[in-house]
Amino acid sequence: MIYLGIDPGLDGAVAAVGGAFGPAVYDTPTMTVAGSDGSKKRVYAISRMAEILSPYRGVAGDLLVLIENVHAMPGQGVRSMFSMGYGLGLWEGLLAGLGLPFERVTPQRWKKLMLDGQGKDKDASRFKAQALFPKAELHLKKHDGRAEALLIAEYGRRTRGN
């Protein structure tokens, strides 16, 4: 059985554990575009997102994708909240379009199991993922999205029993 974990943010990632595919980690593909005011901004590279997921179509019967069910929190800006929801919707649309089975999992649920007795912040996720997946490239602080995607996938493996 293969489990994919998705941290749907712009700085997120997709990770696979189990089967011949794992562990494997892919940063969320993004590109920089010019805004209407001449500024530059990062956006999701949707076709590259689909390329990451496409190889998993052939294993759909032995695959489960868990995607973090992001939600707004007090103090977050409107742009940040919109971007998180937009990313979640993009990933879910791609998964549905490719016929890949998926479930949402709240951060509270997967962190309760995977980070039990530790902090719940991004560094705690990175340290735990490094311990579980020592060959994964997680040494930089910016790799927290990779770490969380790995932990979401591992949460799926542990709770589904394969």
N, C-alpha and C positions, 0 to 999 in steps of 0.2 A: 504494500500500500504506500502511496506517495501522498504527502501532505504539503500543500503550499501555504505559506503564511504571507499575508500582504499588509504592510504598513502603507496606507494609501496617500500619505502626504507627499509634497514635492520633494522632500528630503527623505522619503521612505524607500522601501525596497520590497522585493519579492524573494522569498527563500523557499527551497525545497528540501525536505528531509524524507528519508526512506526510499527504497527502490534504487534503481540505477542512476537516478537523477541527483541524489543528494549525498551530503549537503551541498547545495549550490545557492549562491546569492547573486541577485541582480539589482543594482540601484535603479530606482524609478527613473526612466528616461525622461529627460527634459531638454529644452532648447531655449535659447535666448532670442527674443524678438523685440522689435522696436515698438514702443507704445505710441499712441496717437499724439502724445506730447513730446515725442522724441526720446523719452527715457527708455531704458532697456528693462525687460522683465523676463523672468523664467516662467515657462509654461510647460505643460505635459506634452511629450512627444508621443502622440496616441498610436501612430503606426508602429513605432518601436515597442510600445507597451504590448501591442498585439503579437509582435514577433517573439517576445519573451514567453507569452502564454501558449502560442501555437503548438510547440512540440508536445505539450501535455494533452492534446486532443486525442491522441492514440491510446492513452491510458485512462480514459474517462471512467471506466468501470472500477478502476483501482486508484482513484484520485479523489481527494477532498481538499477544497480550497477554503481556508479560513481568512476572512478579511476583518481587520479591526474596524469596529463600528464606532467611528469617531463622532464626536458631538461637541457642541459649543460649551465653553466653560466661562464663568464670570471673569471679566477683565480682558477677554480676547477681543481683538478688533474685528470689525465687520469683514474686512478683506480676508483676514485669516480664517474666519468661520466659513466664508463663502468658498475659499480655496480648498479647505478640508472636505466640505460636502461635495464640491465639484470633483475632486479626486476620487472620493468614494464612489460617486455615480459613474465616473469613467471606467474604473476597474470593474464594477458590477456589470455595466453594459457590455464590456469586452468579454467577461466571463460568460454571461448569458448568450451572447452572440456566438461564442465558440462552443457552447454546449457543455461547459465545465461546471460541475456541481460545486456550490459554495454555500457557506454559512457565515453570518456575521457573529463576531465575538467581541464583547465589550472589553476595554482595557482592564477594568476592575476584575473581570472573570479570569482572563489569562494571567494577569499579574499576580493574583492571589495564589495560583498554583505554582507558577514559574519563579516568582520572586519572594516566596514565603520566607519571612524572617529577615528580609533585606529591605533596603529602601525601594521605593517604587519609581525613582527618577531614571533618567536616560542613562546615567553612568552605571547604575545598578543593573540595568538591562545589558549594557555592554560587557560588564564584568561577568555576569552569569552566562551570557552567550559565549564568551571567550573560554570559560571553564568547560562548557558542554561541547563546543566546537573549536578546539584549539587550532585547527588549520585554517579556519575562516579569517579573512582579513578584517579585523575589527579594532585595530590598534589606535586609530584616530578618533577623537571626540565626535567628528562628523559622521562616524559609522554607526551612530545610535539607531538609525532607521534599519540598517542591515541587521543589527542585533535584535531589534524588536520583531522584525519579520521572521528571523530564525526561531525566536522564542514562541511566536504565534504558531508557527508550523509544528514545533516540538510539543506545544500544548495540545494541538490536534492529535498528534501521534499518541501522547500519553492518555488522553481522555477517550480515544477510540480503540485503544488496545492492540495496536499492531506495531 
